[in-house]
Amino acid sequence: MTQTHDPLDSDVNVPLRAVVGNPELALDPVVETLRPGALDAPVRWAHVSELRDPAPYLLGAELLLTAGVNLPVEDSEVDLYVRRLAESGISALGFGLTPGAYETLPPSLRAACARHALPLLTVQPRTPFLAISRAVSVALAEAGQREQRRIAVAREALTRAAGDGLGELASALAGRLRAWVALVGVGDALAADHGAPSPLPAEVRELVATLRAGRGIRSATTELADGTHVVAQPVYPQATASHLVVVGRVARFDGADRSILSVGAALLGLAGRAGSDAAGLGATATALLLGETGVVGRDERRLVAGIAYRRGPTEAAARYDWLRARLDTPLVRLRPGPRFDAIVGEAPEIGDLDRLRADGWLAVVGSPVPPDRLPEAASEVELLLTRAAALGRPVVAEESGSGLDALIAPDAAAGFAAQTLAPLRDLDRKGDRELVETLRVWLAHHGGWDRTAAELGVHRNSVRHRIGQIERALEVDLADPEIRMRLWFALRWS
């Protein structure tokens, strides 16, 4: 088993028989040098070399042409020359007959090629090597065009099939590759398949495990005992996707096959994700409307929110599907501002939050809470957003179970917040003063008048006036750090 595939698989090539069968070249294969399947060997290009040992300069799959200018005389040296060429992986050796030099094939060369199973072709004097090189180039160009057409047709067919679900898409991919297909999910369960062995062979399960242990978008290959070639790769867009697509057939997979597989993997990933999201959201929404609140489970969730950073999100970053993929949750709501809210199971890594900021979103992550307390987490997130805007960076709430929040009962915290802020809320209801919001922003900016005024969109003197009103209403001195702390927690718990 290997994590990388043979580079020949990804290069355009033509079978040796396509070159040998070209009547304009008049190439004569030496029958005793042809092993079974030799004429199906891939040819990537034709190359002329008169070096005594050209092997170090070869990449494999060449049609090597020589007029025998430096061909050794001794049989043992000819044998070494041929053995080195065979080990380098060339597809065939073309020997040019030249009047006055070699008018017939040297017997030692014929015998050595037969001994090492290296296909030997006789090139007649009327066929210049340049004509062979040009014919191979033309054949390669035509093969490349055929591959591109095949890939384009397959892409259209697979895209149409994706609209009919995972099963139809897996069948379409199997038909295009002439292979069995399996979409392997968590626990090696088959999410969809067409003709795949059940259960999957041990070698395939090992291949899947090896692939999942790596990082990034990769592919892995193996060959089963019955000669089946197997290729596996994660579905797109997740490089560490929980689902992998695995295909197998007797024939090796070439470059076009791998391109078609990549298209199929992408569509399987998107179709599977969309289908599971829609099914999950539909079931959850139906259960909630019927009053079955336990459907959301008991695991703690986090509320993630984001506001525009500097110029704001790009057109792509402002779309639901973009945020859904970055946050790995379908529970995303976009709001004017721009603003988004999302419910996640696991907190995004700080690196993920930094990447969101680079794309125009300043995001915060609330504390983990049971699902039935998510509405209460909204007030905490509002404070975190204010703090993030003041700092210009993402903010993540402290873990539940550590700090003051873990020591105070929610009811007690809410009662303290309501009693503490009641005078300000009464004044806000009587007139358009925004004292609570002014206090929130002012504390987040550590009492900075100019930054508070800029965020609220008012003059700094208006901020000073409001802070004076707050001190008189609450009968406190906001220069006292303990008072500021108490008010910050009151705002957080309100």
Buried (B, 14 or more C-beta within 10 A) or exposed (E): EEEEBBEBBBBBBBBBBBBBEBEEBEBBBBEEBBEEEBBEBBBBBBBBBEEEBBBEEBBBBBBBBBBBEEBBEEBEBBBBBBBBBBEBBBBBBBBBBEEEEBEEBBEBBBBBBBBBBBBBBBBEEEBEBEBBBEBBEEBBEEBBEEBEEBBEEBBEBBBEBBEEEBBBBBBBBBBBBEBBBBBBBEEBEBBBBBBBEEEBBEBBBBBBEBBBEEEEBBBBBBBBEEEBBBBBBBBBEBEEBBBBBBBBBEEBBBBBBBBBBBBBBBBBBBBBBBBBBEEEEEEBEEBEEEEEEEBBEEEBBBBBBBBBBEEBBEEEBBEEBBBBBBBEBBBBEBEEEBBBBBBBEEBBEEEBBEBBBEBBBBBBBBBBBBBEEBEBBEBBBBBBBBBBBBEEBBBBBEEBEEEEBEEBEEEEBBEBBEEBBEBBEEBBEEEEBBBBBBBBBBBBBEBBBEBBBBBBEBEBEBBBBBBEBBBEBBEBEBEEEEBBEBBBBBBBBB
